[in-house]
């Protein structure tokens, strides 16, 4: 696949984007940790973190699972360089397009992905490919947004623009509903699927969203389909909300799915 044909991450790979992803990692740390503790193989030899960004999720995978070798993959050179700074022994990072096989480190005992599939045009097809990258006893863990419950008009205005922008690139934004129906296929099965509710403080959500607005406000699609004054107003309102003490104005539902080779035996279940 050529450079221009590769799916582009909507929120960029600038230092500001890296800062945002560190905040995202903090917000989702408890949810992701619980998922990994409950569903990852015990002390895998090889663990792959797809869409690692600046490497926070990769370090979480390594810490929780005790993997002998942990590999973080990202399509961004900037993120890979940043993630590799002070990487501990047994951890490495590589630039790789998540839609291309084989994945570095495959066959892997664990493949983990958080919040990447929503930015790809056909997430279900990508997941079916990833299952083939597992060892016979390996597991694929998917951590994607199922829904977002919004109780603040500024967040609603922001979401409307982002849904339009991501959709213009052929991606779904909310990948969870597209992934849950993946119950079985040639040589693999769904071993678990549930929605974990993640309450997010208004200030944290506003900070994430405000950084995103800076990243995409000059995107050609945004400039063509949304008035500049409207985008500026959303950015200004989000900045004001970063000082809010509120805690019940936005909630995420995270779809957490476990896929594994069918030869592991036993009935496929739903957590």
C-alpha angles and dihedrals in degrees: 000000000000122000092251093049095054116104110260122225105244096219099050135228101260123129087263090054090051090051089052092051090052088054090047089051091053093049093049098036097102094045095046093044091053091049093050093045092051101040114021120099114261111266097338118206093222126024124180123200108199116206093015097171109187090352104258093122091047091056090049091052091050094046096048099040102034089223116186091222125020121187123192116202128196136158091225119089089200093056093044092052091047093047093051094059108114092352109175123236112287093030125101139164133213138182108244138151106240091217093061126084142253099045113217108259094028134175085054133179089218133024114184128185129178126185098340105099093066087069096053123087096229109023095169092057091049091051092051088055093048092055088064089061094067130100114243089268097034130118135216114212119196122193111185139147115269097178143342120221109206125192101170125076094221091057089047091053091049093049092052092058095043094049088053093047096047091043091053087063093053096254127126103225089206103058098168097083090051094050103045093071089062095104102150145343141167104327098347142078141187110260098181144359132177141146116243114200115228116190111205126201113243092237093053094048092046091050092051093046094045091055090050092052090056089053100050106023091101095044109131093236092051093047091050099045105031130052114249091228090056092052092047090050092051090050093048093047092049091051089054091051092056085080094050119120091203120124107178105059100092135026132180126212109209117204107214114192132183120203125181142167110282092228090077087086133218127084118307109246142192119230 
